[in-house]
Amino acid sequence: MRKILIAGTNSGVGKTTISLGIMQALTKRNMKVQPYKVGPDYIDPSYHTFITNRYSRNLDSYMLDDEKIKYVFNKSSQDADISIVEGVMGLFDGIGIDLDNCTSSHTSKILKAPVILVINGKAMAASSAAMVLGYKQIDKDVDIKGVIVNNVKTKTHYEIIKQSIETYCDVEVLGYFPPNDEFSLDSRHLGLVPSVEIDCLKTKFDNLADEIEKYIDIDRILEISQTEEVESNFNLLPFIKENKLENKTIAIAYDKAFNFYYRENIELLQELGLNIKYFSPLEDKEVANCDYIYIGGGFPEIFAQELEINESMRQSIKKAHENNIPIYAECGGLMYLGEKLVDQENKECNMVGIFKGYSEMTSSLKRFGYCYGISKVETILSKKGEMIKGHEFHHSVFQTKEECAYTMRKERDKKIVDEWEGGYSKNNTLATYLHTHFYNNLDCIKNFLEKGNK
């Protein structure tokens, strides 16, 4: 099978642009490209999905053990011509100093995937070889097969870097890419603007692919991507058979305001027999008739005034709560279920009002990274004392006097480095800043389904 992991020396080196360009170039060759993203990112995968017309998958080794990573990979890549994994941060960046703790390098070893390292060649010559050699030597089990040099203006400059790396590192240099503002993507406080909000992406990515073909050896990438398959010992079928439901429906919020979901979460709900009904809190008049409601993360603060205007939708969700329909809301979903949201212009907008209090945007990240919650009370996802792993990444705070449902903790190098209270549970509604992957604790989804099957 063909697979490759594209990693960077650090965040901001251009691996996303290079990854998107290679995906588009291969797609234009009529190849079936299966995309992946290391870690918990939702926005980069939305671009992967747009380009390849295949759902991008998160390979997150904080929430998924090695066997589950391989299971997700194998299940989604069965009919693909090539799988392309975009790394996260720098190749060896993860939690703490452990090179195998949630790093792109560790993911490459789990999948036995060759690595292409993207470096920034600006203002460097032979020093580029010293950098690449360091990445090659720090963990010799990581199979760095090639280098792409980004941000180099001339072929003369590129040839110096290429010769240096191939002379001192014994690593093949596969090409370079000049700086070009045409291919930059808009960003905001949580990173890139999601693909669902940007017009003219098709033309932009077609042009990017054409440029990638000029400067990078795509044929050689295909050659080095040919590797052995990996097998997984994880099997989801027993859980599905044991917990299968019939004639049940879940309404899932999906529009420009709410679109942060792990694809496996939605597919697991389908495999468990639930009928999926997508709805838009922005556009639809009311939530669909259903047995469960799932509201993911996103950017409700950007669309707060539109959410306020859609009063009938807000009332229908509150009515569902009052009728004890299980409602699970993550991050942006939590912001939506409060009484008000104070946006970046300091304008107060009415929200659903299940939980007393309001969300308020701040100028900096309030929480960032992997963490877990210990349930203080029984919720629709967890029994008292159970743990849920996930990640938080938000610029808002929820101001409230509601009792918190979880004790939240962040660990680094096996030490608790931060602790706080979070999440709110009322009747059959749970809202929390924590994003979780259902595979990491299947009891969570079992508990959730049981609440709506009584």
QUIQUIMO-V380132 format. One record per pair of residues at least 4 apart in sequence whose C-alpha atoms are under 8 Angstrom apart, sorted by the first residue. I is the first residue (numbers start at 0). J is the second residue. If there is no record, write none. Layout:
i = [I I]
j = [J J]
This chain:
i = [0 0 0 0 0 0 0 1 1 1 1 1 1 1 2 2 2 2 2 2 2 2 2 3 3 3 3 3 3 3 3 4 4 4 4 4 4 4 4 4 5 5 5 5 5 5 5 5 5 5 6 6 6 6 6 6 6 6 6 6 6 6 7 7 7 7 7 7 7 7 7 7 7 8 8 8 8 8 8 8 9 9 9 10 10 10 11 12 12 12 12 13 13 13 13 14 14 14 14 15 15 15 16 16 16 17 17 18 18 18 19 19 19 19 19 20 20 20 20 20 21 21 21 21 22 22 22 22 22 22 22 23 23 23 23 23 23 23 24 24 24 24 24 24 25 25 25 25 26 26 26 26 26 30 30 30 31 31 31 31 31 32 32 32 32 32 32 32 33 33 33 33 33 33 33 33 33 33 33 34 34 34 34 34 34 34 34 34 34 34 34 35 35 35 35 35 35 35 35 35 35 36 36 36 36 36 36 36 36 36 36 36 37 37 37 37 37 37 37 37 37 37 38 38 38 38 38 38 38 38 39 39 39 39 40 40 41 41 41 41 42 42 42 42 42 42 42 43 43 43 44 44 44 44 44 45 45 45 45 45 46 46 46 47 47 47 47 47 48 48 48 48 49 49 50 50 54 55 56 56 56 56 56 57 58 58 58 58 58 59 59 59 60 60 60 60 60 60 61 61 61 61 61 62 62 62 62 62 62 63 63 63 63 64 64 65 65 66 66 66 66 67 67 67 67 68 68 69 69 69 69 69 69 70 70 70 70 70 70 71 72 73 73 73 76 76 81 86 86 87 87 87 88 89 90 90 90 90 91 91 91 91 91 92 92 92 92 92 93 93 93 93 93 93 93 94 94 94 94 94 95 95 95 96 97 98 98 98 99 99 100 101 101 102 103 104 104 105 105 106 107 107 107 107 107 107 108 108 108 108 110 110 111 111 111 111 112 112 112 113 113 113 113 113 113 113 114 114 114 114 114 115 115 115 115 115 116 116 116 116 117 117 117 117 118 118 118 118 119 119 119 119 120 120 120 120 120 120 120 120 121 121 121 123 123 124 124 124 124 125 125 125 125 125 126 127 127 127 127 128 128 128 128 128 128 128 129 129 130 131 131 131 132 132 132 133 134 135 135 135 135 143 144 144 144 145 145 145 145 146 146 146 146 146 147 147 147 147 147 147 148 148 148 148 148 149 149 149 149 150 150 150 150 151 151 151 151 151 151 152 152 152 152 153 153 154 155 156 157 157 158 159 160 161 161 162 163 163 164 164 164 164 164 165 165 165 165 173 173 173 173 174 174 174 175 175 176 176 176 179 181 182 182 182 184 184 185 185 186 186 186 187 187 188 189 189 189 192 192 193 194 195 196 199 200 201 202 203 204 205 206 207 208 209 210 211 212 212 216 217 218 219 220 221 235 236 237 238 239 239 239 240 242 242 243 243 243 244 244 244 245 245 246 246 246 247 247 247 247 247 248 248 248 248 248 248 248 249 249 249 249 249 249 249 249 249 250 250 250 250 250 250 250 250 250 250 250 250 251 251 251 251 251 251 251 251 252 252 252 252 252 252 252 252 252 252 253 253 253 253 253 253 253 253 254 254 254 254 254 255 255 256 256 256 256 256 256 256 257 257 257 257 257 257 257 257 258 258 258 259 259 259 260 260 260 260 261 261 262 263 263 263 263 264 264 264 264 265 266 267 268 268 268 269 269 269 276 278 278 278 279 280 280 280 280 280 280 280 281 281 281 282 283 284 284 284 285 285 285 285 285 285 286 286 286 290 290 290 291 291 291 291 292 292 292 292 293 293 293 294 294 294 294 294 294 295 295 295 295 295 296 296 296 296 296 296 297 297 297 298 298 299 299 299 299 299 300 300 300 300 300 301 302 303 303 303 303 304 304 305 306 306 307 307 307 307 309 310 311 312 313 313 313 314 314 315 316 316 317 317 317 317 318 319 319 320 320 320 320 320 320 320 323 323 323 324 324 324 325 325 325 325 325 325 326 326 326 327 327 327 327 328 328 328 328 328 328 328 329 329 329 329 329 329 330 330 330 330 330 330 330 330 331 331 332 332 332 333 333 333 333 334 334 334 334 334 335 335 335 335 336 336 336 336 336 336 337 337 337 337 337 337 337 337 337 338 338 338 338 338 338 338 338 338 339 339 339 339 339 339 339 339 339 340 340 340 340 340 340 340 341 341 341 341 341 341 341 341 342 342 342 342 342 343 343 354 354 354 355 355 355 356 356 356 356 356 357 357 357 358 358 358 358 359 359 359 359 360 360 360 361 361 361 361 362 363 364 364 364 364 365 365 365 365 365 366 366 366 366 367 367 367 367 368 368 368 369 369 369 369 369 370 370 370 370 370 370 370 370 371 371 371 371 371 371 371 371 372 372 372 372 372 372 372 373 373 373 373 373 373 373 373 374 374 374 374 374 374 374 374 374 374 374 375 375 375 375 375 375 376 376 376 376 376 377 377 377 378 378 378 378 378 378 378 379 379 379 379 379 379 379 380 380 380 380 380 380 380 381 381 381 381 381 381 387 387 387 388 388 388 388 389 389 389 389 390 390 390 391 391 391 392 393 401 402 403 403 403 403 403 404 404 404 404 404 405 405 405 405 406 406 406 406 407 407 407 407 408 408 408 408 408 409 409 409 409 410 410 410 410 411 411 421 421 422 422 422 422 422 423 423 423 424 424 424 425 427 435 436 437 437 437 440 441 442 443 444 445 446 447 448 449]
j = [80 81 224 225 226 227 228 80 81 82 221 224 225 226 81 82 83 84 112 113 224 225 226 82 83 84 112 113 114 115 224 83 84 85 86 107 112 113 114 115 14 18 83 84 85 86 114 115 116 117 14 85 86 87 88 89 90 103 114 115 116 117 12 13 14 86 87 88 89 90 116 117 118 12 88 89 90 116 117 118 88 89 90 87 88 89 88 117 118 119 149 17 117 119 149 18 85 86 117 19 43 85 20 182 183 21 211 22 83 85 23 46 47 50 204 24 204 207 208 211 25 208 211 217 26 32 34 47 50 51 83 27 50 51 204 205 207 208 28 205 208 209 211 212 29 30 31 32 30 31 32 50 51 79 80 81 51 78 79 80 81 51 53 79 80 81 82 83 51 53 54 55 75 76 79 80 81 82 83 44 47 48 51 53 54 55 56 82 83 84 85 44 47 55 56 57 58 82 83 84 85 40 43 44 55 56 57 58 84 85 86 87 57 58 59 84 85 86 87 102 103 106 57 58 59 60 61 86 87 101 57 58 59 390 44 57 45 259 260 261 46 190 191 192 193 194 259 47 191 193 48 54 55 56 57 49 55 193 194 195 50 193 194 51 52 53 54 55 52 53 54 55 53 194 201 204 262 262 71 72 261 262 263 261 63 68 71 72 106 63 68 101 64 65 68 100 101 106 100 101 369 388 389 388 389 435 436 438 439 67 68 438 439 68 439 69 109 70 231 232 233 71 231 233 438 72 109 73 109 110 229 230 231 74 230 231 232 233 234 75 76 77 229 230 81 82 224 90 103 92 102 103 92 103 102 103 104 116 98 99 102 103 104 96 98 101 102 103 97 98 99 100 101 102 103 100 101 102 411 412 100 411 412 412 412 102 104 105 104 105 105 105 106 106 107 108 141 109 141 110 111 112 113 114 141 142 112 140 141 142 228 229 226 227 228 229 142 224 226 141 142 143 144 223 224 226 141 142 143 144 145 143 144 145 146 147 143 145 146 147 146 147 148 149 146 147 148 149 148 149 150 151 124 127 148 149 150 151 157 160 149 150 151 127 160 156 159 160 163 129 159 160 163 164 130 131 160 163 164 132 160 163 164 165 167 168 133 167 134 135 164 168 136 167 168 137 138 139 141 143 168 170 170 171 223 170 171 172 173 170 171 172 173 174 172 173 174 175 176 215 157 172 174 175 176 175 176 177 178 175 176 177 178 156 157 175 176 177 178 156 176 177 178 157 177 158 159 160 161 175 162 163 164 165 172 166 167 168 168 169 170 171 172 169 170 171 172 215 216 219 220 214 215 216 214 215 211 214 215 183 203 203 204 207 191 192 191 192 190 191 192 191 192 394 392 393 394 196 197 197 200 255 255 203 204 205 206 207 208 209 210 211 212 213 214 215 216 217 220 221 222 223 224 225 239 240 241 242 243 270 271 271 271 445 270 271 272 271 272 273 272 273 272 273 274 272 273 274 289 290 273 274 275 276 289 290 291 273 274 275 276 289 290 291 292 293 275 276 277 278 286 287 288 289 290 291 292 293 275 276 277 278 292 293 294 295 257 258 277 278 279 280 292 293 294 295 257 258 277 278 279 280 294 295 258 278 279 280 281 297 298 280 281 297 298 299 301 302 294 295 296 297 298 299 331 332 295 296 297 295 296 297 264 265 295 296 265 436 266 267 436 437 438 268 436 437 438 269 270 271 272 273 275 273 274 275 287 283 286 287 283 284 285 286 306 309 312 313 305 306 309 309 312 309 311 312 311 312 313 314 315 316 312 315 316 324 325 451 324 325 326 451 324 325 326 327 326 327 328 326 327 328 329 331 332 328 329 330 331 332 328 329 330 331 332 434 330 331 332 302 331 303 306 331 334 335 340 341 342 343 360 342 306 307 340 342 348 308 348 309 310 350 313 348 349 350 313 314 315 316 317 350 351 318 351 319 320 351 321 351 352 353 322 323 324 324 325 326 353 426 427 428 426 427 428 427 428 451 379 427 428 447 450 451 427 428 429 379 428 429 430 332 333 336 428 429 430 431 333 430 431 432 433 434 334 391 393 430 431 432 433 434 335 432 336 430 431 337 430 431 432 339 340 357 358 397 339 340 350 351 350 351 352 353 354 430 350 351 352 353 354 355 356 357 358 349 350 351 352 353 354 355 356 357 347 348 349 350 351 352 356 357 358 347 348 349 350 357 358 359 345 346 347 348 357 358 359 360 346 347 348 359 360 360 361 401 423 425 399 400 401 397 398 399 400 401 397 398 399 395 396 397 398 395 396 397 398 394 395 396 365 394 395 396 394 394 392 393 394 395 392 393 394 395 396 391 392 393 394 390 391 392 393 390 391 392 388 389 390 391 409 388 389 390 391 407 408 409 410 386 387 388 389 390 407 408 409 386 387 388 405 406 407 408 383 384 385 386 387 405 406 407 378 381 382 383 384 385 386 387 404 405 406 383 384 403 404 405 406 382 383 384 404 405 381 382 383 382 383 404 424 427 428 429 427 428 429 443 446 447 450 429 442 443 444 445 446 447 385 386 387 442 443 446 435 440 443 435 436 439 440 433 434 435 436 433 434 435 432 433 434 432 432 423 423 420 421 422 423 424 420 421 422 423 424 420 421 422 423 418 419 420 421 418 419 420 421 415 416 417 418 419 415 416 417 418 414 415 416 417 415 416 431 432 429 430 431 432 433 429 430 431 428 429 430 429 450 439 440 441 443 444 444 445 446 447 448 449 450 451 452 453]
